[in-house]
Structure formats: C-alpha cells, structure tokens
Amino acid sequence: MNDTFWKKINYYIGLVPIALIFGVAAVVSGLEIKDLDLWLHLAMGKFIMTNHYIPHVDMLSSTIAGQPWVNHEWLFQVVVYNIFERFGFDGLIKMQTVVVIVTMALLLLLGFNKDKQLTLAYVLFLLYLVYQQRFTIRPDLFSLLFFTVFIFILALHIDKTWSLVVLFVAQTLWTNMHGYFFFGPLFILIGLFSEWIKRHIKLPYEWNETGRLSDDEYRRLKVIFFVVILACFLNPLTFKGAWYPLSVFFSLSGENKIFFEVIEELQKPITRAKLFDVTHFIYYKLFIIISFVSFVFNRRRIDVSAFLFWVVFLIFSLSAARNTAYFAFAAYLVIITNSLNLSYRDIIPIRFIHKKFEYLTLAVMKCLFILWIVQYCNIVASKAYYDFDKYELKKEYGGVSQRNYPDKAVDFLVANKIKGNFFNDFNSGAYLLGRTFPDIKVFIDGRTEVYGAKFFDEYRQILDRGDSKLFEDYAQKFNITGVLLNSARQPIPEIILRYFYENLDWTLVYFDYDGVVFLKNIEQYKNINEKYAIDLAVWKTKTLDLFRLGTINVRGYQNLHRARTLAALGFEQAAIDEAQEALKISPAYGEPYRLMGDIMAKQNRYEQAFNDYRIAAVLSPSDKKARHGLAFAYLQLGQFEKAVQEYQTILRVWPVDAKAHFLIARAFTEKDQYQPALIHIQNAHQLEPQNILDLLSIADVMLGKQAYDWAEKVLLITLESNPNNKQVLQKLVRFYEAVGKQSDAEQYNERVLKLNEKTNPVNN
C-alpha cells in the first residue's frame, strides 16, 4: 500500500473525533434548564409582547420600581418568550443546541486544515470543555455566537462585499441582545491599531509582515468600523443604549466590587489559593498555557493583531469566571493562527523513514483520542438523578431541573393565587418573577447593575447578618407582605430565618426541602395563614418508601435540606431525625453526619460530635467543613496532636484558610509549642487582619500558661492593624500591669484615655 492510501486513511480517521465533538456538544447543550436568569427574561418577554413596548424603568421589583433601566437584552427576551410559548422548555433547549452547533461549526471552518486535523481536534475539544460551562439559555449564548461571527468574517472574509452587510446586521442584533456587544467595535479597533503598528513601528523578526492587510483591506476595515459603530446606536435608547455597557464597565471599581466578591460567576477564575488546583478551571488554565506556548514556538512570525486580541481577552477573562469562554474562543484563534506557520516536527522533532509511518502514527494518536472521547461520552450520557415524586431516575436532559429552584414553594404561591411584594433571596428573584409576575414583585433579582452596590450590601445585611431593623424599614417603606427563602441551592442563614419564624407578625405557611414561605399577618392573607400555618415544634419527619426505592444509589438531599432548616431554627431533634432518614436512603452520605456533628458540638457533646465528623470526613474527604469539625472536636477533647494533624491536612489543600491558621495556632499553644503557633498567627492575621477575637483568645491561653513573652507578641501583632481598638489597648494595659511593667501599662492607658476623649468630648 502506497503513501497516498495511508494518507487518506489518516484523513478519514481524523474526521471521526471532530464528528464526536459535535455530537457531544449537541447532547450536552440539551441538558435540562438550570439557569436562574432565564425566568426573568421570560417574564420580561411576556410583558413586552403583551404590552407592545419596551419599558425604560423597572416594574419587576417593589424596591426599585420606577428606577431607570436600560434593558439591553430585550430582543433576547422576546425571542425566548415566543419560542417558549410555541414549543415549551424543550423548544428553548433545542434553540440552545442550534446556537451551540452553529457557533462551533464556524469555529471549525475557521481553523480547519486537513494536514493538522489532530491539532484541530484537540484544541476544538478543549474549547468545548470551556464553552460547555456557558451552555445556559442566557443572552451571552448569543453573544458568543456573534463573537464567533465577527472572528470568522474579519479573519477570512474581510475582502468580501457581503461582509459589511453581515457585520452590520450581526452588530445590530448583538446590540439588542447582550451588553457585550461592544466587543464588535473592539475587535475592529484591535485590528486597526495592530495594522497601524505593523505599518509605523519597526518590530522584531517577521512581525511587520505577518498577517498584514493590503491597502484595500485596511481601508475596508476602517469603513467596517464606522458601520459597526453606527449599528450600536440602533437600539430603543440610541446614544444611552450604546454607551450603557461602557458606563457599567467603568463603574465596576469601588463599591461595586462587592458583586465580584459574592456572586460566584463574577469571582476570579484564578486565585493564588487555587492556581495549581486541577479541579478548578483546569481547561481554561490549559488554554492559557497552550496558547502562550504557541506564541513561543511561532515567535518569529507572530501576528500582532492575534497577540493583542489574546492579551485583551486574557485580562478580561481573569476578571470574572463568566468570561472564560470568551478567552477560550480567542485562544482557539491564536493557536490555529500560530499553528499555520508550524509543523509537527517543529514541536516534536521526530523523523520518519517512510511517510506512511508518519500517517500511521497520527492515525493511532487519533484513534486513542477517539477512545477517550467515547469514554467521556459514556460519562456524559449517564448523568441522572432521582425523582423522589415518581420514584425513578431522571436523565439530566430535557425539561426543567428539579434541584435548582424553589419550585414547590412557588407552586404553593401560584396554587393559592398569592399576590404582594415579597422579600426573597438573590437566587430566587428571577425564578419568582418568571412564575408569578405581575402578581408578585420581588425584593431583588439578578440585575445587579440596576440595584447597585449600596442596595445589594443592605440586602446582604438583612439576609446574611439578620439586620431586622433594616428589614423592618424596607418592609414598611415598600409594603412587603411575603417572604420566600430558597434552601434548594444553599442553607438559609440562621438569624434571618429565626427572625421570621419567631416574629408574631409573620406566619410560616410553607416548609419543605426547597425553601420556606412566610406571609404577613394581615387581612389579605388571613384565610391562607389560618389554613396553612405550620408549627415546626410538632414536625414529623418525611419518609421515603424504601421498598419502592430498592437498591438504587441516591442521596436523600431533600431530608438533608429540611434538616438544615430545622437545625437553624433550633429544632435539633427533628433535624437529627431528618438527617437519619437521609442516611437510611443513602448510608454513605457524608453531609448528614456532618450536620449531626454540628448539632452535637453545639450541645458540647464533643465525643458524639467527633464520631459524626469522623464518619463525614471518611465519606467525604474533600468536605472542608467536615474536616474543620473533626479538627475542632479533637481540640475540645484535648487531642491536641490530632487537632494539629487535621488542621495541617486542611491547610495543605486550602492554604489560605484563615480559620484553620487560627485554630492550629490554638492547638500548638495548648501543646506549649509557641513558635509554630506564632507563625500561624501571623499567617491568619495577614489573611484576616480585622479578626481580633481569635487572636485575643489565643493570647488568653498563653497568659493562662504564663507564656508572657509569647502573649505579648500576639497582642502587639493584634495592635498593628488595629491601633485604635480599645479592647486590644485595654488588654495590653491589664497584661503589663499583671507582669509588673507599669510604664508600658501607663503608656497604653494614655492611648485609651485619648480615644475616650475623642469619642466622648467634654462640652464646655
């Protein structure tokens, strides 16, 4: 068989992994609906289609009603609502699949080279692994499509007459679908700037000529830039709408940083603590490395526009996890661009005696890759969870997720036709709107740029810190008559939960694994409150028919969620009963053991707490809270060596865990090992400089052991970042008095007196 035969075999085998990648993308993009924001878009799409206008002020919330709102996603809302009305949720999922496949097809065409199939297949699959994190029915699904359209046309078809029309239409649609539409003009601006550099600045190697446009293409790019800018103004608010995303971008610093600290998708994908964590954005990190290495190998023929494009979107992606897919698309373009100037021999300097051996080697590598993709497909296809209502497994494809929303709580509201202004958690706002608007208006939803940082911080003071006075002010001002708190995604904060349950102005009318509903004791809800009032003091554990369940391996998460809420309200025996029921369903479930350990520790029953935490840590070794509980139980039981070992385990995995540093310092102190204790105290203090109480408690232990020199060092460390804290200064005064250093005591006492004078000035 001649070389041509093996070349064809190699080529056709190379098409298989590409086809499999598209098959996987089609399947995974058909996952059930889990996104939160979709529901708000459905509510607004319904409003626009019903009322035939796009509102420019808020009408979804009771707290910001009438406030100006630039709804730059209105076209997406109209599209998804109309698809939903005609084809339901499965229609929306199919829409997502079509958009994903079209996007990836354009990327394939952009990078296809029959001589570099293996490189293309690997890079395309890596791109899919990053891209699939954004398989959610949200406006940025279309943003990534338009992103690709711009790359595709500007890279391959800038000289075509039709390119101008396509880019104008794409930019107009993008402008009315998602705030990232400013990427369109940005792409062209990067191209113009890099072209200017190539023409006016002497660059190394062949950079001035690589990817350089002809004079006609350069002039055409300038025209395209003008046309695309013009398209940005084709929105309901013209100039204001075009400028809006930039105004949001420039307001991200200062007080708005709170959103990046709290909202998961806005947090940084790479931090010092997780830089080498292979479970955290590993494919995104690989893209950074591979795309950078491609520049290194192709350093003589780097395209300046590709390099600037890569730098801009790397910086952009490092700012928030939600932006990683945009960098993946940019990195894909960069790798493909750089690989055009490279051969396999440039990377792997292997020489083959006959060409057919090279083709055979490549074919074998492609076959191995095919086997890996097939194995991945099997894992993806097997995704399922248990439907406790139907006593059967539900595949994670099609329909709406049963685990992400407070669906039964909202079913209760809808069934009883409840209306009013509701206080809700951030994650429930959009879902509540999608199911109940206009009957119910929310306290907050996912539109962070509309609510603003100040309001969001006050919302957190109410929900997370239980500021009842602040809530009561809002409740009176905005006539809040109902409360929905979601426990399907995370536990409800204890203080605010207790406030509503113990407040005689509110009645608990719904309680289950997905959340709680409270209604105000007013005439409007009198019949509902009387009919559905729940007294958790007589709560009976919900059980599952284990005969019907059989031997299916499922987790009793519903019982666990109820147990968490009951424990937060102080109904500890009921919580334990629910946790034990969860363990009947799944004996190897670590979290119920951890919850029981928490309850035992709260009751100072540390031996039982140790038993529960130990089992939790065995079943779930990566559960940091279980590890913390186990280490704390060791500490309380006087097993200081074991406590140190457990905290060291925690710090190996989570090195910036301030709590672990504090507590291991406490354990070392109990063992009279003050030098290592001080090292961890310094680490903890660097991570949480305002945490005074833990430092003072360790200093007290040292004082009790008469380790005065070490206690003094701890107190002075505390004082460094809290120089005007009276509690610390007074502790130092008492310390120096106790050890007979009267002059030092007087010095710090003077500082206390001066602070008192500032806070309580004498009126003459």
Secondary structure, 3 states (H helix, E strand, C coil): CCHHHHHHHHHHHHHHHHHHHHHHHHHHCCECECCCCHHHHHHHHHHHHHHCCCCCECCCECCCCCCECCCCCHHHHHHHHHHHHHHHHHHHHHHHHHHHHHHHHHHHHHHCCHHHHHHHHHHHHHHHHHHHHHCCCCHHHHHHHHHHHHHHHHHHCCCCCHHHHHHHHHHHHHHCCCHHHHHHHHHHHHHHHHHHHHHHCCCCCCCCCCCCCCHHHHHHHHHHHHHHHHHHCCCCCHHHHHHHHHHHHCCCCHHHHHHHHHCHHHCCCCCHHHCCCCCCCHHHHHHHHHHHHHHHHCHHHCCHHHHHHHHHHHHHHHHCHHHHHHHHHHHHHHHHHHHCCCCHHHHCCCCCCCHHHHHHHHHHHHHHHHHHHHHHHHHHHCCEEEECCCCEEEECECCECCCCCCHHHHHHHHHCCCCEEEEECHHHHHHHHHHHCCCEEECCCCCHHHHHHHHHHHHHHHHCCCCHHHHHHHHHHHCEEEEEEECCCCCCCHHHHHHHHHCCCEEEEEEECCEEEEEECCHHHHHHHHHHCCCHHHCCCCCCCHHHHCCCCCCCHHHHHHHHHHHHCCCHHHHHHHHHHHHHHCCCCHHHHHHHHHHHHHCCCHHHHHHHHHHHHHHCCCCHHHHHHHHHHHHHCCCHHHHHHHHHHHHHHCCCCHHHHHHHHHHHHHCCCHHHHHHHHHHHHHHCCCCCHHHHHHHHHHHHCCCHHHHHHHHHHHHHHCCCCHHHHHHHHHHHHHCCCHHHHHHHHHHHHHHHHHHCCCCC
